[in-house]
Amino acid sequence: MLADSDTRWKWGSLTASRLAGSTEAAEAAANTVRAADGRDRAGLHLDGYLLRGRATPTPRQLEEVGVRADSLREVTAIEFLKAIEATRPNGRDSGDDDAYDIIVLALVGGAVQAVLHGLARVWNGRARRPVVVTGYVGVVYEKLADGLLLRHGADVVLANSRQDAERFRDVYEGVGADASGVVEAALPFLGGEPYAPREPHTVVFAAQPSVPEKRADRSYLLSRLVQHARRHPEREVLLKLRSKPGEHTTHIEELPYQKLVRSEEVPPNFRLVYGHMGEVLDRTDLLVTVSSTAALEALHRRIPTAVLTDLGVREALGNHAFIGSGCLASWDQLDAGHSPTPDPEWVARQGVAADGAYETAFDAARKRVAELTERSRDGSLEPIRPYYTLVTAPGYLPGILARHHLGPDAGPLPGAPAADREPGPVRQAVRSAARGAYRHGVQRVAPVIRRMGEL
């Protein structure tokens, strides 16, 4: 499994476990998986690769996610392709212990496309190869066509809901691309005990790194959360944060709430919290967010959930994806004691199984992967054929490949970092310093320059 951030690591690891048939392991964030065809392969381990970049998760972030692999390695795209090329094609009687049945690409769209082209080149002429799976880590509310077409070429493109499956197929069929790879499933990290009221009543605001983006909007939301704590001293009010200062997640966070809260006088019942979202939801009586996927996790457990309208219902915020959910509300309404009631039909279309049917959510995906794995073993699995090629997108594809040091033919560009040489201590130190400088620039320098430009 190849991932490029903490949230995608979580999605990719748990998806791999569920596809391999270990539902209990996925729900427990364990690392034991089974083969896609149902064989008893409890000893089959999950090899984890982290794509080197600005959002590469830190050890603390990986520990917080709670998902562990049997091996873990940080790589570039070229290094990953080299590692895959070195594994022998798997066969039913081959006895190859180092061969993969499934490769899960838990990456941003452009990286998925680059790796797909690289894999197509690596496996050119091979009769047998692993099944490639990709998808989305949460709510798909922007760049639908762009993101989907960049993922086309994978054997399986997982949709987290019935609604997404329909939209995905419409996009692929609309451009004349094969839509057979779209398979309806669900978010792999839904789980936990159904909601039961508890004391003290706990309100949790699930923060997002880039939504909203403006300082004034983020300060407003923080102030309203603090005001809610003051209005309800009998409640515990928690600000759930995704990362600590200096860490990055899938999206760049220029104005972390940890920095903004310094200017607020907070009451004793207000706290900042980190940790696994599922553990925080264990003590949540009201989940509040702008558009976080945490809302779907809460709805799955029947926890009262509010999607804020204070800053408008807008595509830029992502809360437009919750139109029709019954969860839209403002802080004024929540301060007055309002508890949103979700619409059952909407919830069902979003892959949220509040009716308890979640245990079958991955059946279709497991069946599809098993069929493709069997075809791989008998040599009938077709080569990877992405929609984007030098014929369909000659002005777009080369740039995507070049970002990962791949040429138009998906081979390494001249001067690309060597894939067969581990970086020495000096290079590792320089890389760590450069990553820290980038994060410092994003979170401290960039906002100052932006404010100066507005003078």
C-alpha positions as CSV (number, residue, x, y, z in Angstrom):
1,M,0.0,0.0,0.0
2,L,1.3,3.4,-1.0
3,A,0.1,6.5,0.8
4,D,1.1,10.2,0.8
5,S,-0.5,11.5,4.1
6,D,-1.8,10.4,7.4
7,T,-5.4,10.3,6.4
8,R,-4.7,8.4,3.2
9,W,-2.5,6.0,5.2
10,K,-5.5,5.3,7.4
11,W,-7.8,4.9,4.4
12,G,-5.4,2.7,2.4
13,S,-4.4,0.4,5.3
14,L,-8.0,-0.2,6.4
15,T,-9.2,-0.6,2.8
16,A,-6.5,-3.2,2.3
17,S,-7.6,-5.1,5.4
18,R,-11.3,-5.0,4.4
19,L,-10.6,-6.1,0.8
20,A,-8.5,-8.9,2.1
21,G,-11.4,-10.1,4.2
22,S,-10.4,-9.1,7.7
23,T,-13.3,-6.8,8.7
24,E,-12.6,-7.2,12.4
25,A,-8.9,-6.4,11.9
26,A,-9.8,-3.3,10.0
27,E,-12.2,-2.1,12.7
28,A,-9.6,-2.7,15.3
29,A,-6.9,-1.0,13.2
30,A,-5.0,-4.3,13.2
31,N,-2.4,-5.4,10.6
32,T,-3.6,-9.0,9.8
33,V,-5.2,-9.4,6.4
34,R,-6.4,-12.3,4.3
35,A,-6.0,-13.0,0.6
36,A,-8.7,-11.7,-1.7
37,D,-9.9,-15.1,-2.7
38,G,-10.7,-16.1,0.8
39,R,-7.7,-18.4,1.4
40,D,-6.4,-18.6,5.0
41,R,-3.5,-16.3,4.8
42,A,-3.5,-14.7,8.3
43,G,0.3,-14.6,8.0
44,L,0.2,-12.4,4.9
45,H,1.5,-9.0,6.0
46,L,0.8,-5.5,4.8
47,D,3.8,-3.7,3.3
48,G,3.4,0.0,3.7
49,Y,5.1,2.6,1.5
50,L,5.0,6.4,2.3
51,L,5.3,8.6,-0.7
52,R,7.9,11.3,0.2
53,G,6.5,14.8,0.0
54,R,5.3,17.8,2.0
55,A,2.5,15.8,3.7
56,T,4.6,12.7,4.6
57,P,3.2,11.7,8.1
58,T,5.4,11.8,11.1
59,P,5.8,8.8,13.4
60,R,3.4,10.5,15.9
61,Q,0.7,10.9,13.2
62,L,1.0,7.2,12.2
63,E,0.8,6.2,15.8
64,E,-2.3,8.3,16.3
65,V,-4.0,6.8,13.3
66,G,-3.6,3.4,15.0
67,V,-2.9,1.4,11.8
68,R,0.3,-0.6,11.7
69,A,1.9,-2.4,8.8
70,D,4.4,-5.3,8.9
71,S,6.9,-3.2,7.1
72,L,7.2,0.5,6.4
73,R,9.4,2.5,4.1
74,E,9.5,6.1,2.8
75,V,10.0,6.2,-0.9
76,T,9.8,8.4,-4.0
77,A,7.5,7.3,-6.9
78,I,10.6,5.9,-8.7
79,E,11.7,4.0,-5.7
80,F,8.2,2.5,-5.3
81,L,8.1,1.4,-8.9
82,K,11.6,-0.1,-8.5
83,A,10.4,-2.1,-5.5
84,I,7.4,-3.4,-7.3
85,E,9.4,-4.3,-10.4
86,A,11.7,-6.4,-8.1
87,T,8.8,-8.6,-6.9
88,R,8.1,-11.6,-9.0
89,P,4.6,-12.1,-10.6
90,N,2.4,-14.2,-8.4
91,G,1.0,-17.5,-9.5
92,R,-1.3,-20.0,-7.9
93,D,1.5,-22.6,-7.5
94,S,4.5,-20.3,-7.7
95,G,5.2,-20.2,-4.0
96,D,6.5,-16.6,-4.3
97,D,6.4,-15.1,-0.8
98,D,7.4,-11.6,-2.0
99,A,4.6,-11.3,-4.6
100,Y,1.6,-9.0,-4.1
101,D,-2.0,-9.9,-4.7
102,I,-3.2,-6.3,-4.3
103,I,-1.7,-2.8,-4.5
104,V,-3.7,0.0,-2.9
105,L,-2.8,3.5,-4.1
106,A,-3.9,5.9,-1.4
107,L,-2.7,9.1,-3.1
108,V,-3.8,12.4,-4.5
109,G,-5.1,12.1,-8.0
110,G,-2.0,13.3,-9.9
111,A,0.2,10.8,-7.9
112,V,-2.2,8.0,-8.7
113,Q,-2.0,8.7,-12.4
114,A,1.8,8.9,-12.4
115,V,2.2,5.6,-10.5
116,L,-0.4,3.9,-12.8
117,H,1.6,4.9,-15.9
118,G,4.8,3.7,-14.1
119,L,3.2,0.4,-13.2
120,A,2.0,-0.1,-16.8
121,R,5.6,0.3,-17.9
122,V,7.0,-1.9,-15.2
123,W,4.5,-4.7,-16.0
124,N,4.6,-4.4,-19.8
125,G,4.7,-7.9,-21.2
126,R,3.9,-9.6,-17.9
127,A,1.1,-12.1,-18.0
128,R,0.6,-11.8,-14.2
129,R,0.5,-8.8,-12.1
130,P,-1.2,-7.5,-8.8
131,V,-4.7,-6.0,-8.8
132,V,-4.5,-2.2,-8.4
133,V,-7.1,-0.4,-6.2
134,T,-7.6,3.3,-5.5
135,G,-10.3,5.6,-4.3
136,Y,-11.1,8.6,-2.0
137,V,-10.4,9.1,1.6
138,G,-13.7,11.0,2.3
139,V,-16.4,13.2,0.9
140,V,-15.9,14.1,-2.8
141,Y,-17.1,17.6,-3.0
142,E,-14.6,19.2,-5.5
143,K,-12.7,18.5,-8.7
144,L,-14.9,15.5,-9.4
145,A,-14.0,15.1,-13.1
146,D,-10.3,16.0,-12.6
147,G,-9.8,13.6,-9.7
148,L,-11.7,10.8,-11.2
149,L,-9.9,10.8,-14.6
150,L,-6.6,11.0,-12.8
151,R,-7.5,7.7,-11.0
152,H,-8.7,6.0,-14.2
153,G,-6.6,3.0,-15.1
154,A,-6.7,1.3,-11.7
155,D,-8.5,-2.1,-11.8
156,V,-10.8,-0.9,-9.0
157,V,-11.9,2.6,-8.2
158,L,-13.8,2.4,-4.9
159,A,-16.8,4.7,-4.4
160,N,-17.6,5.3,-0.7
161,S,-21.4,5.5,-1.4
162,R,-24.1,4.7,-3.8
163,Q,-24.3,8.3,-4.8
164,D,-20.5,8.4,-5.5
165,A,-20.7,5.2,-7.6
166,E,-23.4,6.7,-9.8
167,R,-21.5,10.0,-10.2
168,F,-18.2,8.2,-11.0
169,R,-19.7,6.0,-13.7
170,D,-21.4,9.0,-15.3
171,V,-18.0,10.8,-15.5
172,Y,-16.2,7.9,-17.0
173,E,-18.9,7.0,-19.5
174,G,-19.3,10.7,-20.4
175,V,-15.7,10.9,-21.7
176,G,-15.9,7.4,-23.3
177,A,-13.7,5.7,-20.7
178,D,-14.3,2.3,-19.3
179,A,-16.4,2.5,-16.1
180,S,-16.3,-1.1,-15.1
181,G,-13.7,-0.5,-12.4
182,V,-16.0,1.6,-10.3
183,V,-17.2,-0.5,-7.3
184,E,-19.5,0.7,-4.6
185,A,-18.2,0.2,-1.1
186,A,-18.0,2.5,2.0
187,L,-15.5,4.4,4.1
188,P,-13.3,1.7,5.7
189,F,-13.0,3.4,9.1
190,L,-16.6,3.5,10.0
191,G,-17.3,1.6,13.2
192,G,-17.6,2.0,17.0
193,E,-20.5,1.5,19.4
194,P,-23.9,3.2,18.7
195,Y,-24.4,6.5,20.5
196,A,-25.7,6.5,24.0
197,P,-26.1,9.8,26.0
198,R,-23.5,10.3,28.7
199,E,-22.5,12.9,31.3
200,P,-21.0,15.4,31.0
201,H,-22.6,16.3,27.7
202,T,-19.7,16.7,25.3
203,V,-19.6,18.9,22.2
204,V,-16.7,18.2,19.8
205,F,-15.8,20.6,16.9
206,A,-13.9,18.6,14.2
207,A,-11.4,21.1,12.8
208,Q,-10.1,20.9,9.2
209,P,-6.7,22.1,7.9
210,S,-7.9,24.2,5.0
211,V,-11.6,24.7,5.6
212,P,-12.3,27.6,6.1
213,E,-9.2,29.1,4.7
214,K,-9.4,32.8,5.8
215,R,-8.1,33.9,9.2
216,A,-11.3,35.9,9.9
217,D,-13.5,32.8,9.3
218,R,-11.3,30.5,11.4
219,S,-11.2,33.0,14.2
220,Y,-15.0,33.4,14.0
221,L,-15.5,29.6,14.4
222,L,-13.1,29.4,17.3
223,S,-14.8,32.3,19.0
224,R,-18.3,30.8,18.6
225,L,-17.0,27.5,20.0
226,V,-15.5,29.2,23.0
227,Q,-18.8,31.2,23.5
228,H,-20.7,27.9,23.4
229,A,-18.5,26.6,26.2
230,R,-19.2,29.8,28.2
231,R,-23.0,29.6,27.6
232,H,-23.0,25.9,28.7
233,P,-20.6,25.5,31.6
234,E,-22.2,22.1,32.3
235,R,-20.9,20.8,29.0
236,E,-17.4,19.7,28.0
237,V,-16.4,21.5,24.8
238,L,-13.5,20.0,22.8
239,L,-11.7,21.3,19.7
240,K,-10.5,18.1,17.9
241,L,-7.3,18.9,16.0
242,R,-5.8,16.8,13.2
243,S,-2.2,17.7,13.6
244,K,0.3,19.4,15.9
245,P,2.2,22.5,14.8
246,G,4.9,21.6,12.3
247,E,3.0,18.6,11.0
248,H,1.1,18.4,7.8
249,T,-1.9,16.4,6.7
250,T,-3.5,16.0,3.3
251,H,-4.2,19.8,3.0
252,I,-1.9,22.7,3.9
253,E,-2.9,24.4,7.2
254,E,-1.6,27.9,7.2
255,L,-3.5,29.1,10.3
256,P,-3.6,26.2,12.9
257,Y,-6.2,26.7,15.6
258,Q,-3.5,26.1,18.2
259,K,-2.1,29.5,17.1
260,L,-5.4,31.3,17.0
261,V,-6.5,30.1,20.4
262,R,-3.7,32.0,22.1
263,S,-5.7,35.2,21.6
264,E,-8.8,33.7,23.3
265,E,-9.6,33.6,27.0
266,V,-11.1,30.1,27.3
267,P,-13.3,28.7,30.1
268,P,-12.2,25.7,32.1
269,N,-14.6,23.4,30.2
270,F,-12.9,24.1,26.8
271,R,-10.0,21.9,25.7
272,L,-7.9,21.1,22.7
273,V,-7.7,17.3,22.0
274,Y,-5.7,15.1,19.6
275,G,-5.9,11.4,19.1
276,H,-7.9,8.8,17.1
277,M,-11.2,10.2,15.9
278,G,-13.0,7.0,16.9
279,E,-11.8,7.4,20.5
280,V,-13.0,11.0,20.6
281,L,-16.4,10.0,19.2
282,D,-16.7,7.5,22.0
283,R,-17.4,10.4,24.3
284,T,-19.2,12.8,21.9
285,D,-22.8,13.9,22.3
286,L,-22.8,16.5,19.5
287,L,-20.3,16.5,16.6
288,V,-19.9,20.0,15.0
289,T,-18.0,20.6,11.8
290,V,-17.9,22.6,8.6
291,S,-17.6,19.6,6.2
292,S,-15.3,17.1,7.8
293,T,-15.6,13.4,7.0
294,A,-15.9,13.0,10.7
295,A,-19.5,13.9,10.2
296,L,-20.1,10.6,8.4
297,E,-18.3,8.7,11.1
298,A,-20.6,10.3,13.7
299,L,-23.7,9.7,11.7
300,H,-22.8,6.1,11.3
301,R,-22.8,5.8,15.1
302,R,-26.1,7.9,15.3
303,I,-24.3,10.7,17.2
304,P,-26.1,14.0,16.8
305,T,-24.2,15.9,14.1
306,A,-24.3,19.5,13.0
307,V,-22.8,20.9,9.7
308,L,-22.3,24.6,10.2
309,T,-24.0,27.2,7.9
310,D,-22.6,30.3,9.7
311,L,-20.2,31.0,6.8
312,G,-22.8,30.1,4.2
313,V,-23.5,26.8,2.3
314,R,-20.8,27.0,-0.3
315,E,-18.8,24.8,-2.6
316,A,-15.6,26.3,-1.3
317,L,-16.4,25.1,2.2
318,G,-17.6,21.7,1.1
319,N,-20.7,21.8,3.3
320,H,-22.9,21.9,0.1
321,A,-22.3,18.2,0.0
322,F,-24.6,17.9,3.1
323,I,-27.6,19.6,1.4
324,G,-30.6,17.4,2.1
325,S,-28.9,15.7,5.1
326,G,-31.0,17.4,7.8
327,C,-27.7,18.2,9.6
328,L,-27.2,21.9,8.5
329,A,-27.4,24.2,11.5
330,S,-25.9,27.5,12.8
331,W,-24.1,28.2,16.1
332,D,-27.1,30.3,17.2
333,Q,-29.3,27.2,16.8
334,L,-26.9,25.0,18.6
335,D,-26.5,27.5,21.4
336,A,-30.3,27.4,21.8
337,G,-30.2,23.6,22.2
338,H,-31.1,22.5,18.7
339,S,-30.1,18.9,17.8
340,P,-30.2,18.1,14.1
341,T,-32.1,15.1,12.9
342,P,-30.5,13.4,9.9
343,D,-32.5,12.3,6.9
344,P,-32.5,8.5,6.7
345,E,-32.6,8.4,2.9
346,W,-29.7,10.8,2.5
347,V,-27.7,9.0,5.1
348,A,-28.2,5.7,3.2
349,R,-27.1,7.2,-0.1
350,Q,-23.8,8.4,1.5
351,G,-22.7,4.9,2.5
352,V,-23.4,5.5,6.1
353,A,-25.1,2.4,7.4
354,A,-26.9,3.7,10.5
355,D,-29.3,0.8,9.9
356,G,-26.6,-1.7,10.7
357,A,-26.0,-3.1,7.2
358,Y,-22.3,-1.9,7.1
359,E,-20.9,-5.5,7.5
360,T,-21.8,-6.1,3.8
361,A,-20.5,-2.8,2.5
362,F,-17.3,-4.4,1.1
363,D,-18.8,-7.6,-0.3
364,A,-19.0,-6.4,-3.9
365,A,-15.4,-5.0,-3.7
366,R,-14.0,-8.2,-2.3
367,K,-15.8,-10.2,-4.9
368,R,-14.5,-8.0,-7.7
369,V,-10.9,-8.1,-6.4
370,A,-11.1,-11.9,-6.1
371,E,-12.3,-12.2,-9.7
372,L,-9.5,-10.0,-10.9
373,T,-6.9,-11.8,-8.8
374,E,-8.0,-15.1,-10.4
375,R,-7.7,-13.6,-13.8
376,S,-4.2,-12.4,-12.9
377,R,-3.2,-15.9,-11.9
378,D,-4.4,-17.4,-15.2
379,G,-2.8,-14.6,-17.2
380,S,-6.0,-13.1,-18.5
381,L,-6.0,-9.8,-16.6
382,E,-5.7,-6.9,-19.0
383,P,-2.8,-4.4,-18.9
384,I,-3.3,-1.1,-17.1
385,R,-4.8,1.4,-19.6
386,P,-5.4,4.9,-18.1
387,Y,-7.8,7.3,-19.9
388,Y,-5.0,9.9,-20.0
389,T,-2.4,9.2,-22.6
390,L,-0.1,11.2,-24.8
391,V,-2.9,11.0,-27.4
392,T,-5.9,12.1,-25.2
393,A,-4.0,14.6,-23.0
394,P,-0.6,15.5,-24.6
395,G,-0.6,18.9,-22.9
396,Y,-1.5,17.6,-19.4
397,L,-0.1,14.2,-18.8
398,P,3.7,14.9,-19.2
399,G,3.5,17.6,-16.5
400,I,1.8,15.2,-14.1
401,L,4.5,12.5,-14.7
402,A,7.3,15.0,-14.5
403,R,6.3,16.0,-10.9
404,H,7.4,12.5,-9.9
405,H,10.5,12.5,-12.1
406,L,8.9,10.4,-14.8
407,G,9.3,11.1,-18.5
408,P,6.5,10.9,-21.1
409,D,7.1,7.2,-21.4
410,A,6.8,6.8,-17.6
411,G,10.5,6.0,-17.3
412,P,12.8,7.9,-14.9
413,L,13.8,11.3,-16.2
414,P,17.5,12.0,-16.6
415,G,18.9,13.2,-13.3
416,A,16.1,11.7,-11.3
417,P,17.2,10.5,-7.8
418,A,18.6,7.0,-7.9
419,A,16.1,4.4,-6.9
420,D,18.6,1.8,-5.8
421,R,20.6,3.9,-3.3
422,E,19.5,4.6,0.3
423,P,20.1,8.2,1.3
424,G,23.0,8.7,3.7
425,P,22.7,10.6,7.0
426,V,23.7,13.9,5.5
427,R,21.0,13.7,2.8
428,Q,18.4,12.6,5.4
429,A,19.3,15.5,7.6
430,V,19.1,18.0,4.7
431,R,15.7,16.4,3.6
432,S,14.3,16.8,7.2
433,A,15.5,20.4,7.4
434,A,14.0,21.2,4.0
435,R,10.7,19.7,5.0
436,G,10.7,21.8,8.2
437,A,11.6,24.9,6.3
438,Y,8.7,24.3,4.0
439,R,6.2,23.9,6.8
440,H,7.6,27.0,8.5
441,G,7.2,29.0,5.3
442,V,3.6,27.8,4.9
443,Q,2.5,28.4,8.4
444,R,4.4,31.5,9.3
445,V,6.0,33.4,6.4
446,A,3.2,33.0,3.8
447,P,0.4,34.5,6.0
448,V,2.6,37.5,6.8
449,I,3.4,38.1,3.1
450,R,-0.3,37.7,2.3
451,R,-1.3,40.3,4.9
452,M,1.4,42.7,3.7
453,G,0.0,42.4,0.2
454,E,-3.4,43.5,1.4
455,L,-2.1,46.7,3.0
